[in-house]
Amino acid sequence: MTLLDCRVYGLPVAQGRPRAFKTKAGHIRMYDPAHSKDWKRTVMAQVILVKPIRPSMGALTMSL
């Protein structure tokens, strides 16, 4: 069994409501609010440091 122990430091940020806008070509584009995007990057930067080299095989259990 592989144990992945990760603690994310910082004040959690709620996921902001995605925003949409129409481009000049008539396409709809979606984007995350800046505070949500920044928090996701913070979490990713801390979790990627403890990421296993190879993917785990079999059943997974998660405890928060």
PDBQT receptor file of N, H, CA, C and O in Angstrom, charges set to zero:
ATOM      1  N   MET A   1       0.851  -1.180   0.000  1.00  0.00    +0.000 N 
ATOM      2  CA  MET A   1       0.000   0.000   0.000  1.00  0.00    +0.000 C 
ATOM      3  C   MET A   1       0.895   1.242   0.000  1.00  0.00    +0.000 C 
ATOM      4  O   MET A   1       1.892   1.303   0.719  1.00  0.00    +0.000 OA
ATOM      5  N   THR A   2       0.530   2.210  -0.802  1.00  0.00    +0.000 N 
ATOM      6  H   THR A   2      -0.280   2.161  -1.386  1.00  0.00    +0.000 HD
ATOM      7  CA  THR A   2       1.251   3.475  -0.889  1.00  0.00    +0.000 C 
ATOM      8  C   THR A   2       0.527   4.511  -0.052  1.00  0.00    +0.000 C 
ATOM      9  O   THR A   2      -0.691   4.660  -0.152  1.00  0.00    +0.000 OA
ATOM     10  N   LEU A   3       1.274   5.224   0.772  1.00  0.00    +0.000 N 
ATOM     11  H   LEU A   3       2.263   5.103   0.853  1.00  0.00    +0.000 HD
ATOM     12  CA  LEU A   3       0.691   6.275   1.605  1.00  0.00    +0.000 C 
ATOM     13  C   LEU A   3       1.127   7.623   1.058  1.00  0.00    +0.000 C 
ATOM     14  O   LEU A   3       2.319   7.885   0.897  1.00  0.00    +0.000 OA
ATOM     15  N   LEU A   4       0.168   8.460   0.780  1.00  0.00    +0.000 N 
ATOM     16  H   LEU A   4      -0.800   8.247   0.911  1.00  0.00    +0.000 HD
ATOM     17  CA  LEU A   4       0.441   9.818   0.312  1.00  0.00    +0.000 C 
ATOM     18  C   LEU A   4      -0.072  10.758   1.392  1.00  0.00    +0.000 C 
ATOM     19  O   LEU A   4      -1.281  10.893   1.582  1.00  0.00    +0.000 OA
ATOM     20  N   ASP A   5       0.835  11.397   2.087  1.00  0.00    +0.000 N 
ATOM     21  H   ASP A   5       1.817  11.287   1.932  1.00  0.00    +0.000 HD
ATOM     22  CA  ASP A   5       0.464  12.307   3.165  1.00  0.00    +0.000 C 
ATOM     23  C   ASP A   5       0.795  13.719   2.715  1.00  0.00    +0.000 C 
ATOM     24  O   ASP A   5       1.959  14.050   2.487  1.00  0.00    +0.000 OA
ATOM     25  N   CYS A   6      -0.222  14.541   2.589  1.00  0.00    +0.000 N 
ATOM     26  H   CYS A   6      -1.167  14.271   2.774  1.00  0.00    +0.000 HD
ATOM     27  CA  CYS A   6      -0.024  15.896   2.108  1.00  0.00    +0.000 C 
ATOM     28  C   CYS A   6      -0.846  16.867   2.934  1.00  0.00    +0.000 C 
ATOM     29  O   CYS A   6      -2.024  16.624   3.198  1.00  0.00    +0.000 OA
ATOM     30  N   ARG A   7      -0.244  17.937   3.333  1.00  0.00    +0.000 N 
ATOM     31  H   ARG A   7       0.713  18.134   3.119  1.00  0.00    +0.000 HD
ATOM     32  CA  ARG A   7      -0.943  19.003   4.037  1.00  0.00    +0.000 C 
ATOM     33  C   ARG A   7      -0.816  20.264   3.209  1.00  0.00    +0.000 C 
ATOM     34  O   ARG A   7       0.276  20.658   2.800  1.00  0.00    +0.000 OA
ATOM     35  N   VAL A   8      -1.947  20.880   2.973  1.00  0.00    +0.000 N 
ATOM     36  H   VAL A   8      -2.834  20.560   3.305  1.00  0.00    +0.000 HD
ATOM     37  CA  VAL A   8      -1.962  22.103   2.165  1.00  0.00    +0.000 C 
ATOM     38  C   VAL A   8      -2.103  23.281   3.120  1.00  0.00    +0.000 C 
ATOM     39  O   VAL A   8      -3.083  23.388   3.858  1.00  0.00    +0.000 OA
ATOM     40  N   TYR A   9      -1.122  24.148   3.093  1.00  0.00    +0.000 N 
ATOM     41  H   TYR A   9      -0.326  24.060   2.494  1.00  0.00    +0.000 HD
ATOM     42  CA  TYR A   9      -1.114  25.298   3.989  1.00  0.00    +0.000 C 
ATOM     43  C   TYR A   9      -1.662  26.533   3.285  1.00  0.00    +0.000 C 
ATOM     44  O   TYR A   9      -1.412  26.744   2.098  1.00  0.00    +0.000 OA
ATOM     45  N   GLY A  10      -2.395  27.329   4.011  1.00  0.00    +0.000 N 
ATOM     46  H   GLY A  10      -2.599  27.157   4.975  1.00  0.00    +0.000 HD
ATOM     47  CA  GLY A  10      -2.997  28.537   3.478  1.00  0.00    +0.000 C 
ATOM     48  C   GLY A  10      -4.457  28.597   3.869  1.00  0.00    +0.000 C 
ATOM     49  O   GLY A  10      -5.022  27.617   4.354  1.00  0.00    +0.000 OA
ATOM     50  N   LEU A  11      -5.054  29.729   3.660  1.00  0.00    +0.000 N 
ATOM     51  H   LEU A  11      -4.595  30.526   3.265  1.00  0.00    +0.000 HD
ATOM     52  CA  LEU A  11      -6.472  29.887   3.950  1.00  0.00    +0.000 C 
ATOM     53  C   LEU A  11      -7.281  29.416   2.750  1.00  0.00    +0.000 C 
ATOM     54  O   LEU A  11      -7.116  29.944   1.650  1.00  0.00    +0.000 OA
ATOM     55  N   PRO A  12      -8.159  28.424   2.947  1.00  0.00    +0.000 N 
ATOM     56  CA  PRO A  12      -8.943  27.912   1.818  1.00  0.00    +0.000 C 
ATOM     57  C   PRO A  12      -9.798  29.001   1.180  1.00  0.00    +0.000 C 
ATOM     58  O   PRO A  12     -10.268  29.921   1.848  1.00  0.00    +0.000 OA
ATOM     59  N   VAL A  13      -9.984  28.872  -0.113  1.00  0.00    +0.000 N 
ATOM     60  H   VAL A  13      -9.602  28.124  -0.656  1.00  0.00    +0.000 HD
ATOM     61  CA  VAL A  13     -10.794  29.819  -0.876  1.00  0.00    +0.000 C 
ATOM     62  C   VAL A  13     -11.911  29.038  -1.554  1.00  0.00    +0.000 C 
ATOM     63  O   VAL A  13     -11.661  28.024  -2.205  1.00  0.00    +0.000 OA
ATOM     64  N   ALA A  14     -13.123  29.506  -1.401  1.00  0.00    +0.000 N 
ATOM     65  H   ALA A  14     -13.325  30.330  -0.872  1.00  0.00    +0.000 HD
ATOM     66  CA  ALA A  14     -14.252  28.857  -2.056  1.00  0.00    +0.000 C 
ATOM     67  C   ALA A  14     -14.139  29.021  -3.565  1.00  0.00    +0.000 C 
ATOM     68  O   ALA A  14     -13.645  30.033  -4.062  1.00  0.00    +0.000 OA
ATOM     69  N   GLN A  15     -14.607  28.004  -4.282  1.00  0.00    +0.000 N 
ATOM     70  H   GLN A  15     -15.008  27.182  -3.878  1.00  0.00    +0.000 HD
ATOM     71  CA  GLN A  15     -14.606  28.082  -5.744  1.00  0.00    +0.000 C 
ATOM     72  C   GLN A  15     -15.576  29.169  -6.170  1.00  0.00    +0.000 C 
ATOM     73  O   GLN A  15     -16.772  29.095  -5.885  1.00  0.00    +0.000 OA
ATOM     74  N   GLY A  16     -15.059  30.168  -6.848  1.00  0.00    +0.000 N 
ATOM     75  H   GLY A  16     -14.088  30.227  -7.079  1.00  0.00    +0.000 HD
ATOM     76  CA  GLY A  16     -15.895  31.249  -7.345  1.00  0.00    +0.000 C 
ATOM     77  C   GLY A  16     -16.743  30.798  -8.519  1.00  0.00    +0.000 C 
ATOM     78  O   GLY A  16     -16.454  29.781  -9.150  1.00  0.00    +0.000 OA
ATOM     79  N   ARG A  17     -17.753  31.531  -8.799  1.00  0.00    +0.000 N 
ATOM     80  H   ARG A  17     -17.988  32.357  -8.287  1.00  0.00    +0.000 HD
ATOM     81  CA  ARG A  17     -18.640  31.202  -9.917  1.00  0.00    +0.000 C 
ATOM     82  C   ARG A  17     -17.894  31.433 -11.231  1.00  0.00    +0.000 C 
ATOM     83  O   ARG A  17     -17.349  32.514 -11.451  1.00  0.00    +0.000 OA
ATOM     84  N   PRO A  18     -17.867  30.419 -12.109  1.00  0.00    +0.000 N 
ATOM     85  CA  PRO A  18     -17.206  30.612 -13.402  1.00  0.00    +0.000 C 
ATOM     86  C   PRO A  18     -17.901  31.728 -14.188  1.00  0.00    +0.000 C 
ATOM     87  O   PRO A  18     -19.121  31.878 -14.125  1.00  0.00    +0.000 OA
ATOM     88  N   ARG A  19     -17.130  32.485 -14.907  1.00  0.00    +0.000 N 
ATOM     89  H   ARG A  19     -16.139  32.363 -14.958  1.00  0.00    +0.000 HD
ATOM     90  CA  ARG A  19     -17.667  33.587 -15.707  1.00  0.00    +0.000 C 
ATOM     91  C   ARG A  19     -17.602  33.223 -17.180  1.00  0.00    +0.000 C 
ATOM     92  O   ARG A  19     -16.743  32.448 -17.600  1.00  0.00    +0.000 OA
ATOM     93  N   ALA A  20     -18.500  33.775 -17.950  1.00  0.00    +0.000 N 
ATOM     94  H   ALA A  20     -19.198  34.405 -17.609  1.00  0.00    +0.000 HD
ATOM     95  CA  ALA A  20     -18.535  33.509 -19.385  1.00  0.00    +0.000 C 
ATOM     96  C   ALA A  20     -18.606  34.835 -20.133  1.00  0.00    +0.000 C 
ATOM     97  O   ALA A  20     -19.160  35.817 -19.639  1.00  0.00    +0.000 OA
ATOM     98  N   PHE A  21     -18.040  34.841 -21.316  1.00  0.00    +0.000 N 
ATOM     99  H   PHE A  21     -17.590  34.044 -21.717  1.00  0.00    +0.000 HD
ATOM    100  CA  PHE A  21     -18.151  36.016 -22.181  1.00  0.00    +0.000 C 
ATOM    101  C   PHE A  21     -18.136  35.564 -23.631  1.00  0.00    +0.000 C 
ATOM    102  O   PHE A  21     -17.656  34.475 -23.946  1.00  0.00    +0.000 OA
ATOM    103  N   LYS A  22     -18.649  36.380 -24.486  1.00  0.00    +0.000 N 
ATOM    104  H   LYS A  22     -19.039  37.265 -24.230  1.00  0.00    +0.000 HD
ATOM    105  CA  LYS A  22     -18.712  36.071 -25.916  1.00  0.00    +0.000 C 
ATOM    106  C   LYS A  22     -17.565  36.791 -26.616  1.00  0.00    +0.000 C 
ATOM    107  O   LYS A  22     -17.339  37.981 -26.396  1.00  0.00    +0.000 OA
ATOM    108  N   THR A  23     -16.841  36.054 -27.464  1.00  0.00    +0.000 N 
ATOM    109  H   THR A  23     -17.025  35.087 -27.643  1.00  0.00    +0.000 HD
ATOM    110  CA  THR A  23     -15.741  36.649 -28.221  1.00  0.00    +0.000 C 
ATOM    111  C   THR A  23     -16.293  37.367 -29.453  1.00  0.00    +0.000 C 
ATOM    112  O   THR A  23     -17.468  37.233 -29.793  1.00  0.00    +0.000 OA
ATOM    113  N   LYS A  24     -15.430  38.121 -30.106  1.00  0.00    +0.000 N 
ATOM    114  H   LYS A  24     -14.475  38.230 -29.829  1.00  0.00    +0.000 HD
ATOM    115  CA  LYS A  24     -15.846  38.832 -31.324  1.00  0.00    +0.000 C 
ATOM    116  C   LYS A  24     -16.295  37.858 -32.413  1.00  0.00    +0.000 C 
ATOM    117  O   LYS A  24     -17.129  38.191 -33.256  1.00  0.00    +0.000 OA
ATOM    118  N   ALA A  25     -15.724  36.643 -32.381  1.00  0.00    +0.000 N 
ATOM    119  H   ALA A  25     -15.047  36.373 -31.696  1.00  0.00    +0.000 HD
ATOM    120  CA  ALA A  25     -16.087  35.630 -33.373  1.00  0.00    +0.000 C 
ATOM    121  C   ALA A  25     -17.397  34.926 -33.014  1.00  0.00    +0.000 C 
ATOM    122  O   ALA A  25     -17.865  34.070 -33.764  1.00  0.00    +0.000 OA
ATOM    123  N   GLY A  26     -17.991  35.284 -31.870  1.00  0.00    +0.000 N 
ATOM    124  H   GLY A  26     -17.611  35.980 -31.261  1.00  0.00    +0.000 HD
ATOM    125  CA  GLY A  26     -19.258  34.695 -31.470  1.00  0.00    +0.000 C 
ATOM    126  C   GLY A  26     -19.148  33.447 -30.609  1.00  0.00    +0.000 C 
ATOM    127  O   GLY A  26     -20.165  32.829 -30.293  1.00  0.00    +0.000 OA
ATOM    128  N   HIS A  27     -17.931  33.063 -30.222  1.00  0.00    +0.000 N 
ATOM    129  H   HIS A  27     -17.105  33.565 -30.479  1.00  0.00    +0.000 HD
ATOM    130  CA  HIS A  27     -17.733  31.893 -29.373  1.00  0.00    +0.000 C 
ATOM    131  C   HIS A  27     -17.906  32.273 -27.899  1.00  0.00    +0.000 C 
ATOM    132  O   HIS A  27     -17.676  33.420 -27.517  1.00  0.00    +0.000 OA
ATOM    133  N   ILE A  28     -18.303  31.322 -27.096  1.00  0.00    +0.000 N 
ATOM    134  H   ILE A  28     -18.490  30.390 -27.407  1.00  0.00    +0.000 HD
ATOM    135  CA  ILE A  28     -18.427  31.546 -25.652  1.00  0.00    +0.000 C 
ATOM    136  C   ILE A  28     -17.157  31.042 -24.981  1.00  0.00    +0.000 C 
ATOM    137  O   ILE A  28     -16.727  29.915 -25.228  1.00  0.00    +0.000 OA
ATOM    138  N   ARG A  29     -16.558  31.870 -24.137  1.00  0.00    +0.000 N 
ATOM    139  H   ARG A  29     -16.908  32.785 -23.937  1.00  0.00    +0.000 HD
ATOM    140  CA  ARG A  29     -15.352  31.505 -23.379  1.00  0.00    +0.000 C 
ATOM    141  C   ARG A  29     -15.683  31.532 -21.900  1.00  0.00    +0.000 C 
ATOM    142  O   ARG A  29     -16.418  32.404 -21.437  1.00  0.00    +0.000 OA
ATOM    143  N   MET A  30     -15.137  30.569 -21.149  1.00  0.00    +0.000 N 
ATOM    144  H   MET A  30     -14.540  29.860 -21.525  1.00  0.00    +0.000 HD
ATOM    145  CA  MET A  30     -15.341  30.486 -19.704  1.00  0.00    +0.000 C 
ATOM    146  C   MET A  30     -14.001  30.708 -19.010  1.00  0.00    +0.000 C 
ATOM    147  O   MET A  30     -12.950  30.353 -19.544  1.00  0.00    +0.000 OA
ATOM    148  N   TYR A  31     -14.045  31.293 -17.821  1.00  0.00    +0.000 N 
ATOM    149  H   TYR A  31     -14.899  31.581 -17.387  1.00  0.00    +0.000 HD
ATOM    150  CA  TYR A  31     -12.825  31.438 -17.041  1.00  0.00    +0.000 C 
ATOM    151  C   TYR A  31     -13.140  31.452 -15.559  1.00  0.00    +0.000 C 
ATOM    152  O   TYR A  31     -14.241  31.808 -15.141  1.00  0.00    +0.000 OA
ATOM    153  N   ASP A  32     -12.132  31.050 -14.761  1.00  0.00    +0.000 N 
ATOM    154  H   ASP A  32     -11.237  30.761 -15.101  1.00  0.00    +0.000 HD
ATOM    155  CA  ASP A  32     -12.224  31.073 -13.303  1.00  0.00    +0.000 C 
ATOM    156  C   ASP A  32     -11.921  32.471 -12.803  1.00  0.00    +0.000 C 
ATOM    157  O   ASP A  32     -11.090  33.168 -13.384  1.00  0.00    +0.000 OA
ATOM    158  N   PRO A  33     -12.591  32.898 -11.721  1.00  0.00    +0.000 N 
ATOM    159  CA  PRO A  33     -12.187  34.147 -11.088  1.00  0.00    +0.000 C 
ATOM    160  C   PRO A  33     -10.742  34.035 -10.587  1.00  0.00    +0.000 C 
ATOM    161  O   PRO A  33     -10.272  32.938 -10.283  1.00  0.00    +0.000 OA
ATOM    162  N   ALA A  34     -10.055  35.146 -10.506  1.00  0.00    +0.000 N 
ATOM    163  H   ALA A  34     -10.436  36.037 -10.754  1.00  0.00    +0.000 HD
ATOM    164  CA  ALA A  34      -8.627  35.155 -10.148  1.00  0.00    +0.000 C 
ATOM    165  C   ALA A  34      -8.362  34.497  -8.799  1.00  0.00    +0.000 C 
ATOM    166  O   ALA A  34      -7.394  33.747  -8.669  1.00  0.00    +0.000 OA
ATOM    167  N   HIS A  35      -9.205  34.759  -7.778  1.00  0.00    +0.000 N 
ATOM    168  H   HIS A  35      -9.991  35.369  -7.884  1.00  0.00    +0.000 HD
ATOM    169  CA  HIS A  35      -8.935  34.193  -6.447  1.00  0.00    +0.000 C 
ATOM    170  C   HIS A  35      -9.053  32.669  -6.462  1.00  0.00    +0.000 C 
ATOM    171  O   HIS A  35      -8.300  31.995  -5.760  1.00  0.00    +0.000 OA
ATOM    172  N   SER A  36      -9.969  32.118  -7.236  1.00  0.00    +0.000 N 
ATOM    173  H   SER A  36     -10.580  32.666  -7.807  1.00  0.00    +0.000 HD
ATOM    174  CA  SER A  36     -10.102  30.659  -7.345  1.00  0.00    +0.000 C 
ATOM    175  C   SER A  36      -8.897  30.070  -8.068  1.00  0.00    +0.000 C 
ATOM    176  O   SER A  36      -8.356  29.044  -7.655  1.00  0.00    +0.000 OA
ATOM    177  N   LYS A  37      -8.491  30.710  -9.123  1.00  0.00    +0.000 N 
ATOM    178  H   LYS A  37      -8.931  31.543  -9.458  1.00  0.00    +0.000 HD
ATOM    179  CA  LYS A  37      -7.354  30.230  -9.914  1.00  0.00    +0.000 C 
ATOM    180  C   LYS A  37      -6.072  30.257  -9.087  1.00  0.00    +0.000 C 
ATOM    181  O   LYS A  37      -5.272  29.325  -9.158  1.00  0.00    +0.000 OA
ATOM    182  N   ASP A  38      -5.869  31.314  -8.304  1.00  0.00    +0.000 N 
ATOM    183  H   ASP A  38      -6.519  32.072  -8.245  1.00  0.00    +0.000 HD
ATOM    184  CA  ASP A  38      -4.683  31.427  -7.455  1.00  0.00    +0.000 C 
ATOM    185  C   ASP A  38      -4.651  30.323  -6.405  1.00  0.00    +0.000 C 
ATOM    186  O   ASP A  38      -3.595  29.742  -6.155  1.00  0.00    +0.000 OA
ATOM    187  N   TRP A  39      -5.800  30.023  -5.782  1.00  0.00    +0.000 N 
ATOM    188  H   TRP A  39      -6.659  30.494  -5.985  1.00  0.00    +0.000 HD
ATOM    189  CA  TRP A  39      -5.852  28.985  -4.747  1.00  0.00    +0.000 C 
ATOM    190  C   TRP A  39      -5.576  27.616  -5.358  1.00  0.00    +0.000 C 
ATOM    191  O   TRP A  39      -4.864  26.810  -4.759  1.00  0.00    +0.000 OA
ATOM    192  N   LYS A  40      -6.121  27.340  -6.526  1.00  0.00    +0.000 N 
ATOM    193  H   LYS A  40      -6.700  27.995  -7.013  1.00  0.00    +0.000 HD
ATOM    194  CA  LYS A  40      -5.867  26.057  -7.193  1.00  0.00    +0.000 C 
ATOM    195  C   LYS A  40      -4.379  25.891  -7.478  1.00  0.00    +0.000 C 
ATOM    196  O   LYS A  40      -3.835  24.799  -7.316  1.00  0.00    +0.000 OA
ATOM    197  N   ARG A  41      -3.726  26.953  -7.896  1.00  0.00    +0.000 N 
ATOM    198  H   ARG A  41      -4.168  27.840  -8.028  1.00  0.00    +0.000 HD
ATOM    199  CA  ARG A  41      -2.277  26.898  -8.148  1.00  0.00    +0.000 C 
ATOM    200  C   ARG A  41      -1.505  26.656  -6.855  1.00  0.00    +0.000 C 
ATOM    201  O   ARG A  41      -0.519  25.919  -6.852  1.00  0.00    +0.000 OA
ATOM    202  N   THR A  42      -1.944  27.265  -5.763  1.00  0.00    +0.000 N 
ATOM    203  H   THR A  42      -2.745  27.864  -5.766  1.00  0.00    +0.000 HD
ATOM    204  CA  THR A  42      -1.305  27.077  -4.458  1.00  0.00    +0.000 C 
ATOM    205  C   THR A  42      -1.395  25.617  -4.033  1.00  0.00    +0.000 C 
ATOM    206  O   THR A  42      -0.401  25.026  -3.610  1.00  0.00    +0.000 OA
ATOM    207  N   VAL A  43      -2.588  25.037  -4.147  1.00  0.00    +0.000 N 
ATOM    208  H   VAL A  43      -3.395  25.516  -4.491  1.00  0.00    +0.000 HD
ATOM    209  CA  VAL A  43      -2.785  23.630  -3.780  1.00  0.00    +0.000 C 
ATOM    210  C   VAL A  43      -1.928  22.735  -4.667  1.00  0.00    +0.000 C 
ATOM    211  O   VAL A  43      -1.244  21.843  -4.165  1.00  0.00    +0.000 OA
ATOM    212  N   MET A  44      -1.956  22.960  -5.963  1.00  0.00    +0.000 N 
ATOM    213  H   MET A  44      -2.512  23.685  -6.371  1.00  0.00    +0.000 HD
ATOM    214  CA  MET A  44      -1.197  22.134  -6.889  1.00  0.00    +0.000 C 
ATOM    215  C   MET A  44       0.302  22.190  -6.586  1.00  0.00    +0.000 C 
ATOM    216  O   MET A  44       0.981  21.163  -6.623  1.00  0.00    +0.000 OA
ATOM    217  N   ALA A  45       0.813  23.371  -6.292  1.00  0.00    +0.000 N 
ATOM    218  H   ALA A  45       0.262  24.204  -6.262  1.00  0.00    +0.000 HD
ATOM    219  CA  ALA A  45       2.240  23.518  -6.012  1.00  0.00    +0.000 C 
ATOM    220  C   ALA A  45       2.657  22.737  -4.769  1.00  0.00    +0.000 C 
ATOM    221  O   ALA A  45       3.773  22.220  -4.714  1.00  0.00    +0.000 OA
ATOM    222  N   GLN A  46       1.774  22.641  -3.769  1.00  0.00    +0.000 N 
ATOM    223  H   GLN A  46       0.868  23.061  -3.814  1.00  0.00    +0.000 HD
ATOM    224  CA  GLN A  46       2.106  21.913  -2.551  1.00  0.00    +0.000 C 
ATOM    225  C   GLN A  46       1.910  20.402  -2.711  1.00  0.00    +0.000 C 
ATOM    226  O   GLN A  46       2.679  19.622  -2.150  1.00  0.00    +0.000 OA
ATOM    227  N   VAL A  47       0.911  19.986  -3.454  1.00  0.00    +0.000 N 
ATOM    228  H   VAL A  47       0.286  20.619  -3.910  1.00  0.00    +0.000 HD
ATOM    229  CA  VAL A  47       0.629  18.566  -3.637  1.00  0.00    +0.000 C 
ATOM    230  C   VAL A  47       1.631  17.915  -4.587  1.00  0.00    +0.000 C 
ATOM    231  O   VAL A  47       2.014  16.763  -4.385  1.00  0.00    +0.000 OA
ATOM    232  N   ILE A  48       2.053  18.629  -5.604  1.00  0.00    +0.000 N 
ATOM    233  H   ILE A  48       1.742  19.565  -5.768  1.00  0.00    +0.000 HD
ATOM    234  CA  ILE A  48       2.953  18.047  -6.599  1.00  0.00    +0.000 C 
ATOM    235  C   ILE A  48       4.308  17.669  -5.982  1.00  0.00    +0.000 C 
ATOM    236  O   ILE A  48       5.019  16.823  -6.523  1.00  0.00    +0.000 OA
ATOM    237  N   LEU A  49       4.661  18.283  -4.871  1.00  0.00    +0.000 N 
ATOM    238  H   LEU A  49       4.084  18.971  -4.431  1.00  0.00    +0.000 HD
ATOM    239  CA  LEU A  49       5.925  17.966  -4.202  1.00  0.00    +0.000 C 
ATOM    240  C   LEU A  49       5.933  16.565  -3.603  1.00  0.00    +0.000 C 
ATOM    241  O   LEU A  49       6.998  15.966  -3.459  1.00  0.00    +0.000 OA
ATOM    242  N   VAL A  50       4.762  16.032  -3.252  1.00  0.00    +0.000 N 
ATOM    243  H   VAL A  50       3.896  16.519  -3.370  1.00  0.00    +0.000 HD
ATOM    244  CA  VAL A  50       4.671  14.703  -2.632  1.00  0.00    +0.000 C 
ATOM    245  C   VAL A  50       4.050  13.670  -3.568  1.00  0.00    +0.000 C 
ATOM    246  O   VAL A  50       3.741  12.555  -3.149  1.00  0.00    +0.000 OA
ATOM    247  N   LYS A  51       3.871  14.037  -4.820  1.00  0.00    +0.000 N 
ATOM    248  H   LYS A  51       4.122  14.943  -5.160  1.00  0.00    +0.000 HD
ATOM    249  CA  LYS A  51       3.268  13.142  -5.810  1.00  0.00    +0.000 C 
ATOM    250  C   LYS A  51       4.161  11.925  -6.016  1.00  0.00    +0.000 C 
ATOM    251  O   LYS A  51       5.373  12.065  -6.179  1.00  0.00    +0.000 OA
ATOM    252  N   PRO A  52       3.565  10.721  -6.010  1.00  0.00    +0.000 N 
ATOM    253  CA  PRO A  52       4.387   9.529  -6.265  1.00  0.00    +0.000 C 
ATOM    254  C   PRO A  52       4.911   9.517  -7.705  1.00  0.00    +0.000 C 
ATOM    255  O   PRO A  52       4.322  10.120  -8.602  1.00  0.00    +0.000 OA
ATOM    256  N   ILE A  53       6.012   8.828  -7.897  1.00  0.00    +0.000 N 
ATOM    257  H   ILE A  53       6.491   8.339  -7.169  1.00  0.00    +0.000 HD
ATOM    258  CA  ILE A  53       6.628   8.759  -9.221  1.00  0.00    +0.000 C 
ATOM    259  C   ILE A  53       5.734   7.991 -10.192  1.00  0.00    +0.000 C 
ATOM    260  O   ILE A  53       5.577   8.382 -11.349  1.00  0.00    +0.000 OA
ATOM    261  N   ARG A  54       5.150   6.893  -9.708  1.00  0.00    +0.000 N 
ATOM    262  H   ARG A  54       5.278   6.575  -8.768  1.00  0.00    +0.000 HD
ATOM    263  CA  ARG A  54       4.277   6.060 -10.544  1.00  0.00    +0.000 C 
ATOM    264  C   ARG A  54       2.860   6.100 -10.010  1.00  0.00    +0.000 C 
ATOM    265  O   ARG A  54       2.656   6.244  -8.805  1.00  0.00    +0.000 OA
ATOM    266  N   PRO A  55       1.879   5.975 -10.890  1.00  0.00    +0.000 N 
ATOM    267  CA  PRO A  55       0.486   5.934 -10.439  1.00  0.00    +0.000 C 
ATOM    268  C   PRO A  55       0.242   4.722  -9.538  1.00  0.00    +0.000 C 
ATOM    269  O   PRO A  55       0.840   3.665  -9.735  1.00  0.00    +0.000 OA
ATOM    270  N   SER A  56      -0.635   4.884  -8.551  1.00  0.00    +0.000 N 
ATOM    271  H   SER A  56      -1.121   5.744  -8.391  1.00  0.00    +0.000 HD
ATOM    272  CA  SER A  56      -0.994   3.780  -7.663  1.00  0.00    +0.000 C 
ATOM    273  C   SER A  56      -1.916   2.820  -8.391  1.00  0.00    +0.000 C 
ATOM    274  O   SER A  56      -2.722   3.231  -9.226  1.00  0.00    +0.000 OA
ATOM    275  N   MET A  57      -1.795   1.558  -8.076  1.00  0.00    +0.000 N 
ATOM    276  H   MET A  57      -1.141   1.224  -7.398  1.00  0.00    +0.000 HD
ATOM    277  CA  MET A  57      -2.649   0.533  -8.670  1.00  0.00    +0.000 C 
ATOM    278  C   MET A  57      -3.597   0.008  -7.600  1.00  0.00    +0.000 C 
ATOM    279  O   MET A  57      -3.240  -0.057  -6.424  1.00  0.00    +0.000 OA
ATOM    280  N   GLY A  58      -4.801  -0.365  -8.010  1.00  0.00    +0.000 N 
ATOM    281  H   GLY A  58      -5.091  -0.312  -8.966  1.00  0.00    +0.000 HD
ATOM    282  CA  GLY A  58      -5.755  -0.956  -7.076  1.00  0.00    +0.000 C 
ATOM    283  C   GLY A  58      -6.661   0.077  -6.430  1.00  0.00    +0.000 C 
ATOM    284  O   GLY A  58      -6.742   1.227  -6.862  1.00  0.00    +0.000 OA
ATOM    285  N   ALA A  59      -7.340  -0.368  -5.379  1.00  0.00    +0.000 N 
ATOM    286  H   ALA A  59      -7.274  -1.302  -5.027  1.00  0.00    +0.000 HD
ATOM    287  CA  ALA A  59      -8.302   0.485  -4.688  1.00  0.00    +0.000 C 
ATOM    288  C   ALA A  59      -7.595   1.614  -3.939  1.00  0.00    +0.000 C 
ATOM    289  O   ALA A  59      -6.472   1.452  -3.461  1.00  0.00    +0.000 OA
ATOM    290  N   LEU A  60      -8.262   2.745  -3.847  1.00  0.00    +0.000 N 
ATOM    291  H   LEU A  60      -9.174   2.877  -4.235  1.00  0.00    +0.000 HD
ATOM    292  CA  LEU A  60      -7.738   3.907  -3.142  1.00  0.00    +0.000 C 
ATOM    293  C   LEU A  60      -8.679   4.280  -2.009  1.00  0.00    +0.000 C 
ATOM    294  O   LEU A  60      -9.895   4.122  -2.122  1.00  0.00    +0.000 OA
ATOM    295  N   THR A  61      -8.114   4.774  -0.922  1.00  0.00    +0.000 N 
ATOM    296  H   THR A  61      -7.126   4.903  -0.830  1.00  0.00    +0.000 HD
ATOM    297  CA  THR A  61      -8.879   5.274   0.198  1.00  0.00    +0.000 C 
ATOM    298  C   THR A  61      -8.401   6.689   0.489  1.00  0.00    +0.000 C 
ATOM    299  O   THR A  61      -7.201   6.960   0.459  1.00  0.00    +0.000 OA
ATOM    300  N   MET A  62      -9.344   7.600   0.773  1.00  0.00    +0.000 N 
ATOM    301  H   MET A  62     -10.319   7.380   0.797  1.00  0.00    +0.000 HD
ATOM    302  CA  MET A  62      -8.962   8.975   1.049  1.00  0.00    +0.000 C 
ATOM    303  C   MET A  62      -9.572   9.416   2.364  1.00  0.00    +0.000 C 
ATOM    304  O   MET A  62     -10.736   9.128   2.646  1.00  0.00    +0.000 OA
ATOM    305  N   SER A  63      -8.796  10.106   3.159  1.00  0.00    +0.000 N 
ATOM    306  H   SER A  63      -7.851  10.340   2.930  1.00  0.00    +0.000 HD
ATOM    307  CA  SER A  63      -9.267  10.643   4.425  1.00  0.00    +0.000 C 
ATOM    308  C   SER A  63      -8.920  12.127   4.458  1.00  0.00    +0.000 C 
ATOM    309  O   SER A  63      -7.773  12.513   4.229  1.00  0.00    +0.000 OA
ATOM    310  N   LEU A  64      -9.911  12.942   4.743  1.00  0.00    +0.000 N 
ATOM    311  H   LEU A  64     -10.842  12.628   4.929  1.00  0.00    +0.000 HD
ATOM    312  CA  LEU A  64      -9.675  14.396   4.813  1.00  0.00    +0.000 C 
ATOM    313  C   LEU A  64      -9.837  14.864   6.231  1.00  0.00    +0.000 C 
ATOM    314  O   LEU A  64      -9.681  16.053   6.510  1.00  0.00    +0.000 OA
TER     315      LEU A  64
